[in-house]
Amino acid sequence: MLLWCILLYSLTTVPFLQAASQTECYGPDCDLTYIPHAPLVHCKYLPFEFLNCSEPLDLHGNETLKKELGYGCLKWGGERYDEVQKTPVPCTVLRNIECFGNRTFLRDGFPCIRYNGHYFVTTLIYSVLLGFLGMDRFCLGHTGTAVGKLLTLGGVGIWWIVDVILLVRGMLLPEDGSNWVPNY
């Protein structure tokens, strides 16, 4: 009982918590100052479990729009980690989560990567076993060259071997510009 009395007294005497519980306003426009040691966390420091973030925006190479918006992807994917662009995306705090500051903000560090269901190992197996029929190129979306490969039976075997080498070296990629789905 004594513990409950102390807790009730501390909640009613702390002006920050008292003002917050009465007005239900947690932003800087409520004439409240942020107290770092208070239990209310700044919205931009919330973990991803409490946020609803949108996908990176495709700007189709429009640099002017990227400068205007301040976020978005100019190019997608990349073979190495250094080649992948990172962009901020708009995030909104979920309902019923109390935090201090703006509830909609930009969170940085999202990679400009798309996955459309292309698996490297599956494509390699198709290329080795059915590459002379152009199955690997059909799976990657290269339908024009796949038909040519089918009609020539893999370029009499030469095109078939060249495609296996190109696939292993990372030079034969999906047509839509997406990345390989990682196998974990």
SVG drawing of the C-alpha trace seen along z (x, -y; Angstrom):
<svg xmlns="http://www.w3.org/2000/svg" viewBox="-6 -26 39 57">
<polyline fill="none" stroke="black" stroke-width="0.4" points="0.0,0.0 2.8,-2.3 4.4,-1.6 1.2,-2.6 1.0,-5.9 4.6,-6.7 3.9,-5.9 0.7,-8.0 2.5,-10.9 5.4,-10.8 3.1,-10.7 1.1,-13.8 4.2,-15.8 6.3,-15.4 5.1,-18.3 6.1,-16.8 4.1,-13.6 1.2,-15.5 1.0,-17.9 1.4,-15.0 -1.4,-12.9 -3.8,-15.8 -3.3,-17.1 -2.2,-14.0 0.2,-16.0 3.8,-14.9 5.4,-17.2 7.5,-20.3 4.4,-22.4 2.8,-21.6 5.2,-23.9 6.8,-20.8 10.5,-20.4 12.0,-17.0 13.5,-15.5 16.0,-12.8 15.7,-10.9 11.9,-10.8 10.2,-7.6 8.9,-9.1 11.3,-8.2 11.9,-10.5 9.9,-9.1 12.9,-8.9 14.7,-6.5 11.9,-3.9 12.8,-0.4 11.3,0.9 8.6,2.9 6.8,-0.3 7.1,-1.9 5.3,-1.6 7.9,-2.4 7.1,-2.6 9.2,-1.0 12.0,-3.0 10.6,-5.3 11.7,-4.6 12.6,-7.9 13.6,-6.3 16.9,-8.2 15.4,-11.7 18.1,-13.5 16.1,-16.8 13.2,-15.0 15.7,-13.4 17.0,-16.8 13.5,-18.2 12.2,-15.3 15.4,-14.5 14.9,-10.7 14.4,-8.0 16.3,-5.6 18.0,-6.6 19.3,-3.1 18.4,0.3 20.6,3.1 24.3,3.8 26.6,6.7 28.6,5.6 27.7,3.9 29.4,0.6 27.4,0.4 24.0,0.4 22.5,-3.0 20.9,-3.7 18.0,-6.1 15.8,-7.5 12.1,-6.5 9.1,-8.0 8.1,-6.2 5.1,-6.7 4.7,-5.6 2.0,-3.0 -1.2,-4.0 -1.2,-3.8 2.6,-4.2 3.5,-7.2 6.6,-9.1 8.0,-12.6 8.2,-14.6 6.8,-14.2 5.1,-10.9 6.0,-11.0 9.7,-11.3 12.4,-10.1 14.5,-7.1 17.8,-6.7 19.7,-3.6 17.2,-1.6 18.9,0.2 17.7,-0.3 17.2,3.4 14.3,5.2 13.6,9.0 11.3,10.5 11.8,14.2 15.0,14.9 17.2,17.5 20.7,17.9 21.0,21.6 17.8,22.5 18.8,20.5 22.2,22.2 20.6,25.6 18.3,24.6 21.2,23.3 23.3,26.5 20.4,29.0 18.1,27.2 20.3,24.4 20.4,25.7 16.6,25.1 17.0,21.5 15.2,22.3 17.7,20.1 17.0,17.1 13.2,17.6 13.4,17.7 15.4,14.5 13.0,12.7 15.3,12.5 12.6,13.9 14.0,12.7 17.3,14.4 15.7,17.4 13.7,18.1 16.9,17.7 18.7,20.1 15.8,22.6 15.7,22.5 19.4,23.1 19.6,25.6 21.8,23.5 23.8,22.2 24.9,25.8 26.1,26.0 28.4,23.0 25.8,20.5 24.8,23.0 28.4,23.1 28.9,19.4 25.7,18.7 26.8,21.0 30.1,19.1 28.3,15.7 25.9,16.8 28.7,17.9 30.7,14.8 27.7,12.6 27.3,11.1 23.9,12.7 21.3,11.1 17.5,10.8 16.1,8.5 14.0,6.4 17.0,5.2 16.1,7.1 18.7,8.8 19.1,12.4 17.0,13.5 19.5,14.4 19.5,18.0 19.8,18.2"/>
</svg>
